[in-house]
C-alpha cells in the first residue's frame, strides 16, 4: 500500500489499458456474431452497475444527508448576520476542515485493507483493522487539539480580520466534540462500506438529519443560543450517527467481521500509523485544496462579501460532490474487492463502468448549474450584493462540478489499489505547485480577484485528473491483483 509499496509495485502501472496485459480486451467491446458480443457486453455492464449501485446508492444518500447538516447549519448562521455566516464558514472550512481532511484520509487506509480482506474472504481481520484505525485516529485527534484552542491566532496569521478571527476562534472551541467524532465515525463507516452494509449508514444518517433539523430550530430559533447553539447541534448530530452505527455493529449486525474488542488491535501499531499517514497525505491534500481558496479570498478587498459568496458556492459544490464521492467509495470498494479476490480484469471493468456513470451524472449537474446561475444562493442569503457575487461565480462552479465527476472516481481506483503514496506526490505537484500559484497569479497580478483564484485552482485539478487518468489507463491489473494478495498475506500475519 501507500507508504509500504515496494519498487516492483510501482511498475504495475506501466502497461497500457489497450494492450494484452492490463488493458481492455477487444472482446470486452467488440460486436460479434450478429450482436452477440454487444449483448454480452451489455450484460456485463448491467451486472457491474448493479454491484456498483448497491454501494453507491446508500453511500450517496448517506453523504448527501450528512452534508445537509452543514448546509442547515450554514443557513441558520446566515440568518444571524453576515459576520456570523463568515465566522461559521471559516471555522468549518479551515479549522474543522483541517482535521476532517486529515482523519478522513487516514481512515481511507481501511478502504484498501478492509476492501481487499473482504474480497479475499479474510473477514475476521476487518474488525481488527477498524480497531487499529480507531487507536491511530484518536491519537491524531489529540495531537490536533491545539488547532482548535489557538484557532484565532492561526486565522490571524492567515490574514483574516481581527473581528472575524475572534468570532471564528470562539466557535472553534465548541467544535472539539465534533472533531473527536471524526476519529470514531470515519473508520466505522468504512468498515461497514467494505462489506456492502452502506444501507445501515444511510438509515442512521437519515435519522440524524431529522434530529439535526429539529435541534437546530430549538437551539437557534427558539432558544436563541447563537453561534454556540450552532456548534452544539452539529456535535450532537454527528455523535448520534456514530452511536447508531456502533449499536448496529455491537449488537450482532456484523457477526463475521466483528468479534468484539481485541488486544490484537494494538499489534504493530507503528506499521498501521505509517499506512494511515500515507493515506491521509493523499486525501487530505485534496480536501485542503479548496480550503486554501477560502483563505486566499479572505485577503481580497471586501473580504466578507467574497468569503460569503465563495462559501456558498463551495457549499453547493460540496453538496453535489457527495455524488462523485459516493462513486469514489463504490469504485474503491469494487476495485479492492476484485483485486483481493485475484480478479484484475474485474477491477479494470469496474473502473470503466464507474467512470462513465459518474461522468454522465456530472454533465447533468453542469447543465443544471448553468441554467440556474442567478438563483443558486437564495436559500443561503437575501443580501443582493452576495447574490450578485454568487451569480458571477456560477460558471466556475459548473466547470468545477463537471471536472469533479471524474477525479474522485480515479482517486477511488487509487485507494482500492493501494496507490496512495504515488498519488500524494501527484497531488502536491498539481495542487500546490501548479494550482495555488496559478490562482495567486490570476487573482492578484491580473487583478481578477476571486474569479482568478478559483480559475487557477481549477487548472490544478485538471492537471491532477489528467495524471491519474494516465496512471489508470497504463495499469497492469493482473499484477495489481498479485500485489493485493501479497498485501493480504502480510497484514493477516501481523496480529
PyMOL commands that set and color helices and strands:
alter all, ss='L'
color gray80, all
select helices_A, chain A and resi 7-13+26-29+36-78+82-107+109-119+124-143+145-149+151-157+162-173+176-193+198-222+226-253+263-266+269-297+303-340+344-371+384-417+420-445+449-473+477-493
alter helices_A, ss='H'
color red, helices_A
deselect
rebuild
show_as cartoon
